[in-house]
């Protein structure tokens, strides 16, 4: 079994553990402000969720909110990416350019440096775009301290809003991390996703890829699915987490007849290896975290048609937690495949290791069976 979220350690050094200390060294917080940090974190969280209407475009230019972002949101976002990036196919080569939209304090370059030591020796150019200059400056100071003066990467910051021109060669990789969830509702979701797909595709070279990472909430999952479809119409088909280029079985949104929300594509993984200082701050701010959650899409180069999907073995990506199946006494997990939604079922000791993000290779059963509740095709793990 392969997973999208290998734990830190092994081939992925646990360097995020030292990120809070690095932030404190580069941006020391006076003692008189330390007690108010959990309060600032809680206020920034409100502005990013229920208080969106109270937030202006340059909110990270306010010192207290920027400090809260650097010490709480940045490390958590870096941690999530450090769990994800090692598993993604990112065929970057010396001389390539990367364009990072809504870069803030350079979240993506920091995470890529920490989690992909195989890329550190390549001469890469990062074009980091954000509307808040203070956030970009903070990120550049952090990255410079982290990577050192002999770093082969070139970091260029662009203070501009989303959609501003980015000069230079087309990018081998275009990224947008926690960007679209911060944008107020833009009318019809499909039209908004189509507009962003065209922007992302225009910035990427014909052979380039696009990576979008968002919080694992229903609204973001629904947007990711709409973006996936819009990019597919442009000839950019999914490389991950999807195992196929067909319709998404987990589109999010609402079920017909007002029967609640539809399942959306998102992944949750344990955060026990997150930095201890970060976990302590999270608890003090009232947001203790045992797990991290995200939705994401990696779309590949332009292609005339989606990649072929072999029927046997069937590739399936697990997306749900394990849950009991009352009628059988077994346990199950939902997954995504070229045949649509699937349900893997079996003894708990068999389904438990198949954590969200796990890629399975399944053999079709001799007789097709579907779950009466979800209509998912059932595969048994024996």
Secondary structure, 3 states (H helix, E strand, C coil): CECCCCCCECCECCHHHHHHHHHHHHCCCCHHHHCCHHHHHHHHHHHHCCCHHHCCCCHHHCHHHHHHHHHHHHHHHHHHHHHHHHHCCCCCCCCCEEEEECCCCCHHHHHHHHHCHHHCCCCCEEEEEECCHHHHHHHHHHHHHHHCCCCCCEEEEEECCCCCCCCCCCEEEEEEECCHHHCCCCCCHHHHHHHHHHHHHHHEEEEEEEEEEEECCHHHHHHHHHHHHHHHHCCEEEEECCCCCCCCCCECCECHHHCCECCECCEEEECCCCCHHHHHHHHHCCCCCCEEEEEEEEEEEECCCCCCCCCCCEEEEECCCCEEECCCCEEEEEEEECCEEEEEEECHHHHCCCCCCCEEEECCCCCCCECCCCCCEEEEEC
